[in-house]
Structures are given as C-alpha cells and as structure tokens.
Amino acid sequence: MGEFASNVAISYRVGTARGDRTILSAMDISTEEFFANFGRSINDLIVGHRPDLERRRKMTRPPTEPKLRWVDGTPEYSLHICGLRKLFPEAVFVHLLRDVRPVVRSMLNFHRVAGTHLVPSEEQAYKYWLRMVKACVRAEQAYGSRVVHRLLYTALIDDPKSAIRSLLDFIGEPYCARCLEPLSQRINSSNVPPDFVAEDPATDPHVVWEATNLYGRLQETPPPAKGSSVVADEMEAAFRKRVEYMATVDSEYQRAKRMIATLQKENAERTA
C-alpha cells in the first residue's frame, strides 16, 4: 500500500492538472479527502473480510469481541509512512527495533523459507537494515511518539508483559493476559542454523560499524515525544518529489508506447 499511496497522489495530480476544468478541482475535493476516502475503502474491505481469514486459519473468537483493528507488518512500509498517513490519518506505527546482527543472519537465510533470496549479500543486508531503521527514526522525529512507537525487540524477550502493556497503551487498548500467549513460543522465521556465521570478508566494515553504532545509540536514546514540523515538511517534500518522479516516468513510458505503436503501424503499412 506504500506504492498505492504514491499512485493515489499521481491520480490526484492528473485529476487537478487543468484546474476547474477537471472534476476534482471543480467539486473542491481536497487531496486530504481524496486520500482518506481510499483509505476508508481499504479499511472496510479488510475488516469486512476478516471472517474469511479466521475461517482459513481456523481461528475462533467470541462474538462479543469484534476485531476492528488490523496490522500489516511489511518492513518496506518504513519507507512509506508519510504516504500511508495520508491514506490512514488515524493510523499509528510501531518501530520494532532489533539488533542488526541477528536481523542480518535472518535475511541471509530467508531463502530457506521463501525459496528466494531476500538480499544478495551480507553487505546488502546491513544496508537494508540501515535504510529501514533510518526511515523509522525519521518518522519518529517528524511525528513524535504519539504516532510512531519504538519498541525494543529485547524488551519483548526480557520483559514481555511490560512491552505489551506499553504497546497497548500506545494504541489505546486495554491489557489482557492473553496478549502474551503469542510470545510463549519463539519462532525462528528464517530457519537460521545454530552454527551459521555471517562474516563475509567482502562486506565493507564501515557499513557494519554504521549499523551496529546506530543500533547502540538508539538503545540509549529515547525517541522524541513531540514531532518536528520541519522534519515533517521535509518528509512531505520527499513524498511529493517521489510522486513527481513516478508521474514523469509513467508519462515517458506511455509516450514511448505510443511512438512504438505508431512505428509498428507505419512499418506494417509499408510492407503491406
């Protein structure tokens, strides 16, 4: 849905390009309203199909406990928080911070589960972690702790009750002891062999240092309570720049398709 948010922005850009001669502008449909309506439709679709998911996974819950929240744990959403907030203005984000070293081990063994490699090398795994974490930290700075909650992975392991309580307080939900049940069993999602060692001599040591140093600093430095309008504006500008780039690439692609179609037609007419 991160890329979808960019596509919504492109659609709004096209739909307002000619001012009052286009319906979005003529009807005073703001960009906020345009985005939010798509977000509500997505939310209704997902919540409405929850019974299908529960049936497939053989899940049961009392009818007195309606589930109106849903969670998407896609790591790449770290790069799209600005756009996702446009789609879902009331959404909150959890930055689950984990030591880069076991994350790298997990990424390098991802193919054992998925059949495909998530990253081509150890260095790229470190760079992937850096990119995602830096994006989350940027969002923390922009929107503050009421929107982005940093949760240490070590806290889930060492003191799960307090960690889950803090998470539920963040989203405004009451604590229940059953919330700890999913944490009763640790899952090695990438099937990392116990003797696996990630020490590729080709990996740039500076990249490793940067990642481990950032993780150490974030463990010691709490996220800001209040957001920064300056950083938020910078994220907004970056989002708009990306939309502009995508719109330009799409426009050039469509123009190239038309040129190719014209050339093919002319060639067919000459050879007929």
C-alpha positions in Angstrom: 0.0 0.0 0.0 3.0 2.3 0.1 3.3 2.4 -3.6 -0.5 2.6 -3.8 -0.4 5.9 -1.8 2.0 7.3 -4.4 -0.3 6.2 -7.2 -3.2 7.9 -5.5 -1.2 11.1 -5.3 -0.4 10.8 -9.0 -4.1 10.3 -9.8 -5.0 13.4 -7.8 -2.2 15.3 -9.6 -3.6 14.3 -13.0 -7.2 14.9 -11.9 -6.5 18.5 -10.9 -4.0 19.4 -13.6 -6.5 21.7 -15.5 -7.9 23.5 -12.6 -11.7 24.0 -12.6 -12.0 22.2 -15.9 -11.4 18.9 -14.1 -14.0 17.3 -11.7 -11.8 17.1 -8.6 -11.0 20.8 -8.7 -14.5 21.8 -9.8 -16.0 20.0 -6.9 -13.5 21.2 -4.3 -12.3 17.7 -3.5 -9.2 18.2 -1.4 -6.2 16.0 -1.5 -6.8 15.0 2.1 -10.4 14.0 1.3 -9.3 12.1 -1.8 -6.7 10.1 0.1 -8.9 9.4 3.2 -11.8 8.0 1.1 -9.4 5.4 -0.5 -8.1 4.6 3.0 -11.6 4.1 4.4 -12.5 1.8 1.5 -9.4 -0.3 2.1 -10.1 -0.5 5.8 -13.8 -1.5 5.2 -12.6 -4.2 2.7 -10.1 -5.7 5.1 -12.3 -5.6 8.2 -15.2 -7.0 6.2 -13.2 -10.0 5.1 -11.8 -10.8 8.5 -14.2 -13.8 8.9 -12.7 -15.3 5.7 -9.2 -15.0 7.2 -10.4 -16.5 10.5 -12.0 -19.4 8.7 -8.9 -20.2 6.6 -6.7 -20.1 9.7 -9.2 -21.9 11.8 -9.3 -19.1 14.3 -12.2 -18.6 16.8 -13.2 -15.7 18.9 -16.3 -14.8 20.9 -18.9 -12.7 19.0 -18.6 -10.1 21.8 -15.0 -9.4 20.8 -15.3 -7.7 17.4 -11.9 -7.1 15.8 -11.8 -3.7 14.2 -8.1 -3.2 14.1 -5.7 -4.8 11.6 -1.9 -4.8 11.4 0.4 -5.0 8.4 4.0 -5.9 9.3 5.5 -5.3 5.9 9.1 -3.9 6.6 9.1 -1.8 3.4 6.3 0.3 4.9 9.0 2.0 6.9 9.8 3.9 3.7 6.2 5.0 3.1 5.0 6.3 6.4 4.3 9.8 5.0 2.1 8.4 2.2 0.4 5.8 4.5 -0.6 8.6 6.9 -2.4 10.3 4.0 -4.4 7.1 3.4 -5.0 6.3 7.0 -4.9 9.6 9.0 -5.6 7.8 12.3 -3.0 5.1 11.8 -0.2 4.6 14.2 3.1 2.9 13.6 5.3 0.6 15.6 9.0 0.7 15.1 10.2 -2.7 16.3 14.0 -2.2 16.8 16.1 -5.3 16.7 19.9 -5.8 16.9 21.1 -5.6 13.3 23.3 -8.8 13.6 20.6 -11.4 14.1 18.5 -9.5 11.5 21.3 -9.9 9.0 21.6 -13.6 9.9 17.8 -14.0 9.3 17.8 -12.2 6.0 20.7 -14.3 4.7 18.7 -17.4 5.4 15.4 -16.1 4.2 15.6 -18.5 1.1 15.2 -21.5 3.4 11.6 -20.5 3.9 10.6 -18.4 0.9 12.7 -20.2 -1.7 14.2 -16.9 -2.9 16.9 -14.7 -1.5 15.9 -11.5 0.2 19.3 -9.9 -0.2 22.2 -10.9 -2.4 25.0 -10.4 0.2 25.8 -9.7 3.8 26.6 -6.1 3.0 23.3 -5.5 1.3 21.6 -7.0 4.4 23.3 -4.4 6.6 22.3 -1.7 4.1 18.7 -2.9 4.0 18.5 -2.7 7.8 20.1 0.8 7.8 17.6 2.1 5.3 14.6 0.8 7.1 15.7 1.9 10.6 16.8 5.3 9.4 13.3 5.8 7.8 11.6 4.8 11.0 13.8 7.2 13.1 13.0 10.0 10.6 9.3 9.3 11.1 9.8 9.4 14.9 11.4 12.8 14.6 8.6 14.1 12.2 5.5 12.9 14.0 6.5 12.1 17.6 5.8 9.3 20.0 2.0 9.6 19.7 2.2 8.4 16.1 5.4 6.3 16.0 6.1 4.0 18.9 9.6 2.5 19.2 9.5 -1.0 20.7 12.8 -2.8 21.5 12.9 -6.4 20.5 14.9 -7.2 23.6 12.0 -5.9 25.7 9.7 -8.4 24.1 12.1 -11.2 25.2 13.2 -9.9 28.6 10.0 -8.3 29.9 7.1 -9.2 27.5 4.4 -8.1 29.9 5.7 -4.5 30.2 6.5 -4.4 26.5 2.9 -5.5 25.5 1.4 -3.1 28.1 3.4 -0.2 26.6 2.2 -1.2 23.1 -1.4 -1.4 24.2 -1.2 1.9 26.0 0.1 3.4 22.8 -2.8 2.2 20.7 -5.4 2.9 23.4 -6.4 -0.7 24.1 -6.8 -2.5 27.5 -4.2 -5.0 28.6 -5.2 -8.7 28.7 -3.0 -11.6 29.9 -4.0 -13.5 26.7 -2.0 -10.9 24.7 1.2 -12.7 26.0 0.2 -16.1 24.5 1.7 -15.5 21.1 5.0 -14.7 22.8 5.2 -18.0 24.6 7.0 -19.6 21.7 9.9 -18.0 19.9 9.8 -18.7 16.1 13.0 -18.8 14.0 11.2 -17.5 10.9 14.1 -18.0 8.6 15.3 -21.3 10.0 18.8 -20.0 10.7 21.1 -22.9 11.5 22.6 -22.6 15.0 26.1 -22.7 13.6 25.5 -20.1 10.9 28.1 -17.3 10.9 27.7 -14.1 9.0 31.2 -12.8 8.5 31.7 -12.2 4.8 35.2 -10.7 4.3 33.9 -8.8 1.2 31.5 -6.8 3.5 32.5 -3.2 3.9 33.5 -2.9 7.6 32.3 0.8 7.7 28.8 -0.4 6.8 28.8 -2.9 9.7 30.2 -0.2 12.0 27.5 2.3 11.0 24.7 -0.2 11.5 25.9 -1.5 14.9 26.7 2.0 16.1 23.2 3.2 15.1 21.6 0.3 17.0 23.7 1.1 20.1 22.7 4.8 20.0 19.0 4.1 19.6 19.0 1.7 22.5 20.3 4.6 24.7 18.4 7.5 23.2 14.6 7.6 23.6 12.5 8.8 20.7 11.2 12.4 20.7 7.9 12.9 22.5 6.9 15.7 20.1 7.2 15.7 16.3 9.1 18.3 14.4 7.2 20.3 11.8 10.5 20.9 9.9 11.2 17.2 9.6 7.5 16.5 8.7 7.7 19.1 5.9 10.9 17.5 4.7 9.2 14.1 4.5 6.3 15.7 2.7 8.6 17.3 0.2 10.4 13.9 -0.4 7.0 12.3 -0.9 6.0 14.9 -3.5 9.3 14.5 -5.2 8.8 10.8 -5.5 5.3 11.3 -6.9 6.7 13.8 -9.4 9.4 11.3 -10.5 6.9 8.4 -10.8 4.5 10.6 -12.8 7.2 11.6 -15.1 8.5 8.1 -15.7 4.9 6.9 -16.3 4.3 9.8 -18.8 7.5 9.0 -20.7 6.6 5.3 -20.7 3.2 6.0 -22.2 4.8 8.3 -24.8 7.3 5.6 -25.7 4.4 3.1 -26.1 2.6 5.4 -28.5 5.7 6.0 -30.5 6.4 2.3 -30.8 2.8 1.7 -31.8 3.0 4.4 -34.5 6.2 3.0 -35.9 4.8 -0.5 -35.9 1.7 0.7 -37.8 3.8 2.6 -40.3 6.1 -0.4 -40.9 3.1 -2.6 -41.4 1.6 -0.2 -43.9 4.9 -0.1 -45.9 5.2 -3.9 -46.0 1.6 -4.5 -46.9 
